[in-house]
Amino acid sequence: MENKFGMTGFIYNNDYEWEIVGEGVRRKILGYNKDLMLVIVEFKKGAIGYIHNHYHSQVSYLISGSFEVTIGSEKKIQKAGDVFFLESNIEHGVVAQEDSCLVDVFSPHREDFLKK
């Protein structure tokens, strides 16, 4: 259910369209309120989530595939089932090593992800 506070209640993946956010990268917002947001993101092999930072805390759960994950100056390969957790303003990014999918959770919600 969408309301002035976001998307809450029962949310069905198939009710929402993918948003293209980069070459080989698409996402769906699948729930949020002012304090929390859940986003599913799919990457084609070689697609890049460029190095960036933001004031939101973030936890990312890798559903499928594998990524080279950069946090600060450190790079590691993570696979399905792995997680990375970020405090505010930490530089991070990913490169998909194969077709891959992850779930991002942000606190507070990413207002910049919402359509105007």
C-alpha positions in Angstrom: 0.0 0.0 0.0 1.4 3.4 -0.9 0.6 6.3 1.3 2.2 9.6 2.5 4.7 7.6 4.6 5.8 5.3 1.7 5.1 1.7 0.8 3.9 -0.4 3.7 1.8 -3.5 4.3 1.8 -6.4 1.8 4.0 -5.6 -1.1 4.1 -7.8 -4.2 7.2 -7.8 -6.4 5.2 -8.2 -9.6 3.2 -5.1 -8.9 6.2 -2.8 -9.4 8.2 -2.0 -12.5 12.0 -2.1 -12.8 13.8 1.2 -13.1 17.0 1.3 -15.2 19.7 3.1 -13.2 22.8 2.4 -15.2 24.2 0.2 -18.0 23.2 -3.4 -17.0 21.7 -2.2 -13.7 18.1 -2.0 -12.7 16.2 -1.7 -9.4 12.9 -1.9 -7.7 11.9 -0.2 -4.4 9.9 -2.8 -2.5 9.0 -1.0 0.7 9.9 2.1 2.6 8.9 4.6 5.3 10.8 7.6 6.5 13.2 5.5 8.5 13.9 2.5 6.3 14.0 1.4 2.6 14.4 -2.0 0.9 15.5 -2.1 -2.7 16.3 -5.1 -5.0 19.0 -4.4 -7.6 19.9 -6.6 -10.5 23.3 -6.4 -12.3 24.4 -8.0 -15.6 27.9 -9.4 -15.7 30.4 -6.6 -15.7 27.9 -3.9 -14.6 29.2 -1.4 -12.1 27.8 0.2 -9.0 30.2 3.1 -9.1 32.2 4.2 -6.0 30.0 6.6 -4.0 29.0 7.5 -0.5 25.9 8.8 1.2 24.8 9.7 4.7 22.5 6.6 5.0 23.5 3.5 6.8 23.3 0.5 4.4 23.3 -3.2 4.5 23.4 -5.3 1.3 22.5 -9.0 1.1 23.7 -10.8 -2.0 20.9 -13.0 -3.3 22.7 -14.5 -6.3 25.9 -14.3 -8.3 29.0 -12.6 -7.1 30.5 -9.1 -6.8 33.8 -7.5 -6.3 32.9 -5.2 -3.5 35.0 -2.1 -2.6 34.6 -0.6 0.9 37.0 2.3 1.4 40.4 1.1 0.0 39.6 -2.6 0.4 38.3 -4.9 -2.3 36.9 -8.4 -1.7 34.9 -10.9 -3.7 31.5 -11.7 -2.2 29.0 -14.3 -3.3 25.4 -15.2 -2.8 24.5 -15.3 0.9 27.2 -12.8 1.9 26.5 -9.3 3.3 28.3 -6.0 3.5 27.3 -3.4 6.1 28.1 0.3 5.8 27.9 3.2 8.3 27.3 6.7 7.0 29.6 8.3 4.4 31.8 5.3 3.7 32.9 5.1 0.1 31.8 1.9 -1.6 30.9 0.3 -4.9 30.5 -3.1 -6.7 31.3 -4.8 -10.0 29.2 -7.8 -10.9 31.4 -10.8 -11.7 28.4 -12.6 -13.3 24.7 -11.8 -13.6 23.9 -11.0 -10.0 21.2 -9.7 -7.6 21.3 -8.0 -4.2 19.0 -6.4 -1.7 19.9 -3.0 -0.3 18.4 -1.7 2.9 18.9 1.9 3.8 18.3 4.0 6.9 16.8 6.5 6.6 15.1 5.9 3.2 16.8 7.2 0.1 14.7 10.2 -0.9 16.8 10.5 -4.0 15.5 7.1 -5.2 11.9 8.3 -5.2 10.4 9.7 -8.3 9.4 13.3 -8.1 
